[in-house]
Amino acid sequence: MASKKEMEVVKGLDLKRYMGRWYEIASFPSRFQPKDGVNTRATYTLKDDGTVHVLNETWSGGKRSSIEGTAYKADPKSDEAKLKVKFYVPPFLPIIPVVGDYWVLYIDDEYQYALIGQPSRSYLWILCRSPSMDEEVYNMLVQKATEEGYDVSKLHKTPQADPPPEGEEGPKDTKGIWWLKSIFGK
């Protein structure tokens, strides 16, 4: 059965090329993201110590919400693209560290789209450098996820504006209301 096999992970990921902005094209719903989130994106910046600064942003109810974290190789000696991501929650009072797996399951040669997952297969993201993706590419990534044992019926496309918001447009959710709502499944 596909879900029993070890997932294939990208080998030799060029972290420098991976840096920059990625738009969420589709994902499995997560309690860490608002259900009505739009224009969801991640921006990665390589730091001098080899770790990656992570900025995840989404717009909910017209307000921009964000959370920052750090990504690092799970095994510095391995060439597999198995990363750990650490965030402190809640974002408005960051005191509790939450660490998750971030495995790059597929990336194209030009580093324009990627499939991200983790070992329990509870989380899945389809990312792209632009806010829209060719349907043929999307279907190929969904097929790859299926082959890795994911239940792709859980995938939800993320609405993206064209053009996408720049910088920190819009009022900011400074209270972390989206995070509190997410705990209660709103």
C-alpha positions in Angstrom: 0.0 0.0 0.0 1.3 3.5 -0.9 0.9 5.0 2.5 3.2 2.4 4.1 6.2 3.1 1.9 8.9 5.7 2.8 8.2 8.9 1.0 10.7 9.9 -1.7 12.3 13.3 -0.8 14.2 15.6 -3.0 18.0 15.1 -2.7 20.5 17.9 -3.1 18.1 20.8 -2.7 19.8 24.1 -3.4 18.7 26.2 -0.4 19.9 29.4 -2.0 17.7 28.8 -5.1 14.8 27.8 -2.8 14.8 31.1 -1.0 12.3 33.8 -1.8 8.5 34.0 -2.0 6.2 31.0 -2.6 2.5 31.2 -3.0 0.2 28.5 -1.6 -1.8 27.1 -4.5 -3.4 24.3 -2.5 -3.0 22.7 0.9 -4.7 20.4 3.4 -6.7 22.4 5.8 -4.8 23.0 9.0 -5.8 24.3 12.4 -2.8 26.6 12.2 -4.3 28.6 9.3 -7.7 30.4 9.1 -10.3 28.5 7.1 -11.1 31.7 5.1 -7.4 32.5 4.5 -6.6 34.0 1.0 -3.4 35.1 -0.6 -1.4 32.7 1.6 2.3 32.8 1.0 5.6 32.0 2.5 8.8 33.9 2.2 12.1 32.2 3.0 15.4 34.0 3.7 18.7 32.2 4.2 20.6 33.4 7.3 24.3 33.5 7.8 24.2 30.5 10.2 22.7 28.3 7.4 19.2 28.3 8.9 16.2 29.8 7.1 14.0 32.6 8.3 10.3 31.7 7.6 7.6 34.3 7.2 4.1 32.8 6.6 1.3 35.2 5.7 -2.4 35.0 5.0 -5.2 37.4 4.7 -8.4 36.6 6.7 -11.4 39.0 7.0 -9.4 41.6 5.2 -6.6 41.6 7.6 -3.0 40.3 7.2 -1.9 37.6 9.7 1.6 36.3 9.9 3.8 34.1 11.9 7.6 33.9 11.8 9.8 30.9 12.4 13.0 29.1 11.6 13.7 26.2 9.3 16.8 24.0 9.4 18.0 20.6 8.1 16.7 17.7 10.1 20.0 15.9 9.6 22.8 18.2 8.6 24.8 15.3 7.2 22.0 14.1 4.8 21.5 15.4 1.3 17.7 14.8 1.6 15.4 17.8 1.7 14.0 17.0 5.1 13.7 20.2 7.1 12.4 21.0 10.5 10.4 24.2 11.0 10.0 25.8 14.4 7.4 28.5 15.3 6.6 30.0 18.6 2.8 30.2 19.3 0.6 32.0 19.8 2.0 34.6 17.4 0.8 37.5 19.6 2.6 36.1 22.6 5.2 33.7 21.3 6.1 31.4 24.2 5.4 27.8 23.1 7.8 26.3 20.5 6.1 24.1 17.9 8.3 22.0 15.6 7.1 20.3 12.5 8.5 18.4 9.5 8.9 20.1 6.2 9.8 17.7 3.5 10.3 18.8 -0.1 8.8 15.9 -2.1 9.2 17.5 -5.5 10.7 20.6 -7.1 11.1 21.4 -10.7 14.5 22.1 -12.3 13.8 25.8 -12.4 12.6 26.0 -8.8 9.2 27.4 -9.8 6.9 24.9 -8.1 7.1 22.5 -5.3 5.3 19.8 -3.4 5.8 19.8 0.4 4.7 17.2 2.9 5.7 15.4 6.0 5.9 11.8 7.3 2.4 11.5 8.8 0.9 12.7 5.5 -1.4 15.0 7.6 -0.1 18.1 5.9 0.5 18.8 2.2 1.2 22.0 0.3 1.5 22.8 -3.4 3.6 26.0 -3.8 4.4 28.1 -6.8 6.6 31.2 -7.4 3.5 33.0 -8.9 0.0 33.2 -7.5 -1.4 30.9 -10.2 -0.3 27.6 -11.6 -0.9 25.9 -14.9 -3.6 23.2 -14.5 -1.3 20.5 -16.1 1.4 21.2 -13.5 -1.1 21.2 -10.7 -2.5 17.8 -11.8 1.1 16.4 -12.1 1.8 17.5 -8.5 -1.5 16.0 -7.2 -0.6 12.8 -8.9 2.9 12.8 -7.2 1.1 13.3 -3.9 -1.2 10.4 -4.6 1.8 8.2 -5.4 3.4 9.2 -2.0 0.2 8.0 -0.2 -1.6 11.2 0.4 -5.4 11.4 0.4 -5.6 14.2 -2.2 -9.4 14.5 -1.7 -8.5 16.7 1.3 -6.6 19.3 -0.9 -8.2 22.7 -1.0 -7.2 25.4 -3.5 -6.1 28.7 -1.9 -7.7 31.8 -3.5 -4.9 34.1 -4.7 -5.4 37.7 -6.0 -3.9 38.7 -9.3 -1.9 40.8 -8.8 -1.1 39.5 -5.2 -0.9 42.0 -2.3 2.6 43.6 -2.0 4.5 43.9 1.2 2.2 44.2 4.2 -0.9 45.7 2.5 -4.0 46.0 4.5 -4.7 46.2 8.2 -2.7 43.8 10.3 -4.3 41.3 12.7 -2.3 42.3 15.8 -4.4 40.3 18.3 -3.9 36.9 16.6 -7.7 36.5 16.5 -7.3 34.1 13.5 -5.1 31.9 15.6 -7.6 31.8 18.5 -10.4 31.0 16.0 -8.4 28.2 14.5 -8.2 26.4 17.9 -12.0 26.2 17.9 -12.2 25.2 14.2 -13.7 28.5 13.0 
